[in-house]
Each structure stands twice: as C-alpha cells, then as structure tokens.
Amino acid sequence: MNFIKSAEQRANRPEGSVKLLAVSKTWPASRLRELAEAGQSRFGENYLQEALEKIAALDDLILEWHFIGPVQSNKTREIAAHFDWVESVDRLKIAQRLSSQRPAQKPALNICLQVNIDNESSKAGVTPDNLMELAAAVSQLDNLCLRGLMVIPAIAETEEQQLDAFGRAQQLFYQLKSAHPEVDTLSMGMSADMQAAIIQGSTMVRIGTALFGDRHTPNK
Ligand SMILES: *Cc1c(COP(=O)(O)O)cnc(C)c1O
C-alpha cells in the first residue's frame, strides 16, 4: 500500500520493513475480499463470532488472520483453531490454554504480548515491569511461537507524546529480543499515529479507518 511506503520514506526506513495488518472489524467479508484481490493478505479482527464468519466465507483465499481483541478464557479454543496470530496475550493462563488447544496438525500459533505501555488502569496488557517474566514463560509453551509485542498507547495530544510512548515500546522490544532472539515483530501504530510508530521502529501497523473508512455499522 502506498501510504505505508511514504511513511517508511519519511521515517528513513527501508521499503518493505513495515507490514500492514488490515483491521477489518465491522466490515463485511465482501470488502475484505476486494482488498485481498488487491494484494492484502493480513487481516486483524477483534470479535470472535464476527471473525469466524469471515474466515469461513473467505476460506478459498490464503490469508493470515490475527486476533487483536481481548481474549477471554472461554474463547481460546476457537481462537487457537482458526487464527494464525494472537496479538493480545497478556497473561500466562491464556497463553497456556492457547498452546494446549492449538490443533496438532497446525503450525505453532504466533504470539505477541500486549504491553500496557502507559500503565493505564483501564487498559489490557502486561505492565512493562512484568513483561520479561511473562515472555520467559510463554516462550516455553510447545505450540506457541513468541513473535513480539503489541502496543496501544494512551491517546496522545501531540506527536511528541506519541513518539515518547512508542520509543519506550521500542526499548522494551530490544530488551525482549536480546533474551528471545526469535522475536521479530513490534506491532504498533494505528490510523492516527502510524507515522510516529514507524519512526520508532514499528514492524507492523494495524490500520482500520485509514484503509476502510469510518467504522461500519451493519444494518441488522
Ligand atoms: C480497531 C483497532 C485498530 C485500528 O484502529 P484504526 O484507528 O481504525 O486504524 C488497531 N488495533 C486495535 C487493537 C484495534 O482494536
């Protein structure tokens, strides 16, 4: 996508160093199919039931599905069966369930640990202080592959604040990578802050609105 290319250029990042996750919540399978035909293969969904319908409707295509919403214990079996990545793991119990419920014929489930980078009480995510301990435990689980971090910073007033939060996330990412060299994914940046995220080393931006338009509310 062109907007990623120009964001990479503005940040002096090599072309192709930032992947695009198309965040398709609320959009019907037909819109995803159009995007897939234009070359997009990576899709992110927040709500399990909605996602399962789209995964089934698009199963003639080779797509990579990322779960990016809160993971409840009673949803882990379906998530482990149908997704390729889960970016919103923030506690060991959920990781253990995903690992034990991953179907044997599938490759390891790719995992990003969600970090609550601004220590917001209202927000999901492991705190920066507890990250390394969680990562050590998750990396031991048989059917998971620890790939990196996912970050959603507090809403920022200025680009400076965005850069600050993403800069702290990048430091954590380096720390994680030095303990777990297989780690390669820093998932950060959404429609409103993707430039700052790319400047601070994001390897994957999660874009909804800037790609699809304002969130779609289907007529029921
Ligand atoms: C909805 C969502 C996005 C995309 O947000 P936009 O502002 O529409 O680009 C990215 N990440 C997560 C976790 C989301 O829930």
The ligand as an SDF file (V2000), in Angstrom:
LIG
                    3D

 15 15  0  0  0  0  0  0  0  0999 V2000
   -9.6070   -1.0560   15.8350 C   0  0  0  0  0  0  0  0  0  0  0  0
   -8.1860   -1.3400   16.1480 C   0  0  0  0  0  0  0  0  0  0  0  0
   -7.1540   -0.8620   15.3200 C   0  0  0  0  0  0  0  0  0  0  0  0
   -7.3860    0.0270   14.1170 C   0  0  0  0  0  0  0  0  0  0  0  0
   -7.7170    1.3230   14.5090 O   0  0  0  0  0  0  0  0  0  0  0  0
   -7.9180    2.4970   13.4300 P   0  0  0  0  0  0  0  0  0  0  0  0
   -7.8330    3.7190   14.2430 O   0  0  0  0  0  0  0  0  0  0  0  0
   -9.2710    2.2850   12.8210 O   0  0  0  0  0  0  0  0  0  0  0  0
   -6.8300    2.3910   12.4280 O   0  0  0  0  0  0  0  0  0  0  0  0
   -5.8480   -1.2380   15.6400 C   0  0  0  0  0  0  0  0  0  0  0  0
   -5.5690   -2.0080   16.7110 N   0  0  0  0  0  0  0  0  0  0  0  0
   -6.5210   -2.4880   17.5270 C   0  0  0  0  0  0  0  0  0  0  0  0
   -6.1390   -3.3370   18.6830 C   0  0  0  0  0  0  0  0  0  0  0  0
   -7.8540   -2.1500   17.2680 C   0  0  0  0  0  0  0  0  0  0  0  0
   -8.8050   -2.6100   18.1060 O   0  0  0  0  0  0  0  0  0  0  0  0
  1  2  1  0
  2  3  1  0
  2 14  2  0
  3  4  1  0
  3 10  2  0
  4  5  1  0
  5  6  1  0
  6  7  2  0
  6  8  1  0
  6  9  1  0
 10 11  1  0
 11 12  2  0
 12 13  1  0
 12 14  1  0
 14 15  1  0
M  END
$$$$
